[in-house]
Amino acid sequence: MNIRKKIILCILVYLFFISCVSPNESLKLSPAEGSVVWIDGKEFIEKISNKVKIRIAFDHIDGTNLAFRVSVINSSRSDILFDPAESSYICVNLNHELKNENKNKNSPESIKAVDPETIMNNLNQTKTKMIKLNNIPEDIKIDFNNKIAYLEKQLMRKNTIEPEKSKDGLIFFPMKSKKLMNIILKIPVNKSFVDFKFDCINVK
């Protein structure tokens, strides 16, 4: 592969990356249950399980992924392990019941969160390849590095959370289809799962 083709490949990877974090303001998922609290202009569903408080809000949609902002507050007396990669969701109908295609299944299709370590590993590998190439525009290098820094700061990653401590960040979920649906998120807490219901809303 010649230099020109390599540069084009890197730019395409860069543009794909940009699209994965650019919000789509026309669609959103709104809390459909539970105690709702507003923080910095976002609606969070708040639940408590075994003295662990979980807050979750829809953040944005990029066309291929749903992004949710999650906060985990440990008010128990023991450390807890939170692994966002164990989170998932299922699609439901308007009454938050299983979609017709899932009703006859013993376990409905569960869509797992994107592993944050996979996201960062893929981006860092791309960064390494870009460094080895010549003639990459400097502004693309800067923007790409800024986006990596952004995700390093914003991604919710696997953490041991000590008593009276908290962690928060973004969890990304692949979309089953281009059409957004009502969903039930399943967030892992102390070897069990807490459900969070969201309704799809078109805000055009």
N, C-alpha and C positions, 0 to 999 in steps of 0.2 A: 504494500500500500504506500503510495507516494505521499509527500508532505501535505499537498493540497487536500487530498482525500482525508488524511488524518485530521487536519484542521476542521474540515466540514463535519466530520464525525463528532469531534469534541463540541463544536457549536450546537449540533443537533442534540447531543446529550445535555448540554447546558440549557437549551431552550425547553427540553422535556422537563428538566428539573424545575425551571422557573414555573412551568404550567402546573406542577404538582403542589405548589405552595401559594398560588394566586387564588384568592377567594372568588367565588361566584355568588354575587349578591342577589340573584333572582330566586334562589331556592334556599330554604332553611328547614331545620328540624326543631320543633318547639316542644317543651316539656308537656307531657300528657297526664301527669300524675304527681302525687307526693307533695312534699314541702318544697316550695320554690323560693329561692333567694336571688336577689340581683346583686351582682358584683361587677363593677367596671363596665356597666352597660350590657351584661350578658345574664340570661336566665339559667340558673343552675338548679337542677334537682338535687335535693340534699336528703341522704338517708344515713342511718346509723346501724351498724351490725357489729355486735360484740365489742362495743366501745370504740369502734373504728368509724369515723365519719367520712363519707364519700360525697363529694360534690362533682357534678358533671354537667357540662353545657356544650351544646353544638357550637363549633367555632367557624368552620367554613367548608365548602365543597369545591373541589377542583376539576370535576368531570370524571375522575378515576378513583378518587379517594374521599371518604368522609373524615373530617378532623374534629375530634372532641377534646375539650379542655377538661382535665380531670385533676381533682385535688383529693389527696388521701391524708387524713389527720388521725394519728394514732393516740387515742386517749386511754388505751389499756396499760397494763403494767408490764407487758412483754413486747419484745421486738416482733415485728411482722415483716414478712417478705411479700413485696408487691411486684408482680411481673406483668406488665402491660400486654405482653405477647400472648398471655392466656385469656385476654378479653375477647369477646365475640359478639355477634348480633344475629338475630333472626328476623325475617320479614313477616309482617302481620297485616291483617286487613283493618278496616276502619274501626272495628270493635276491639282491636288488639288481640284478635284470635288468629290462629295459624292460617296462612294462605291455603287455598283449596288444594294446591299441589302437595302440601305438607301434611294435610289432615290424616292421611292414611299411612303415614310413616311413623315408625316407633320413635324415631328422633328426627326432628326437622333439620333441614340444612342449616348448619351453623357457619357463619363467615368469620374467620379469625382475623384479629388485628394484624397489621403489618409489624413484624418484629423490628423494634427500633435499632437493634444492633445490626440487622441486615441493611437497613437504610443507611446507617453511618458507614458501614464497611464498603458498600457499593460506591458511595460518594467519595470516600477516601481513596479507593482504588482508581476511580476516574481522575481524581486530583493528581495522583502519582503519575498516571499516564500523560496527563496534560503537561506536567513539569518536564517530562522527557522530550516533548515535542517543541520544535522551534516555530517562530512566527505566529504564536497564538496572541491575538490582540490583548493588550494589557488590561483594558477595561473589562473584558470577559473574565480574565483571571481574577481580578479584584471582586467582581460581582459573584463569581462562583465561590470564592473563599468566604465572602460575606454571608452567602446563603448557608454554607456549611457551619459557620459560626452561629448563625441564627438557630439552626436545627439542634446543634449541640447544647444550646441554652434552653430551647423550648420543648424538645422531645421529652416525654415521660419515659424513663428507662427503668430497668430492673433495679430495685433498691431494697435494702433492709431499712425499715423505718423504726427508729427507737421510740420508746414511750414519750409522749408529749412533743413529738416531732411531726413534721408533715413534709410531703412532696407533692409537686404539681407539675403539669406539663401537657403536651398534646399527644393523643393517641390517634393513629391513622388506621382506617378500615377500608379495604377495597369495596367498591360498589358492585353489587350483583348485576345491575343493569344500568343503563343511562337514565332510566326512570326512577326517581326517588320514591321510596315507599315509607309507610309507617314501620317503625322497628322497635324491637326490645333489645337493649344492650345488656350484656351479662358481664359484670365486672368482678374479678376474683378478690375475695377477702377471706383470709384465714381458712383456706382450703375449701371454701364454699363460694357461691356466686350471688351477687345482688343484682336484681333486675331494675332497669330504668326504661320507661316507655317514652317514646318520642313520636310526634305526629309530623308528617310532611306538610309544609306550607309553601305555596307559591306566592312570592312577595312582589311580583312584577306590577 
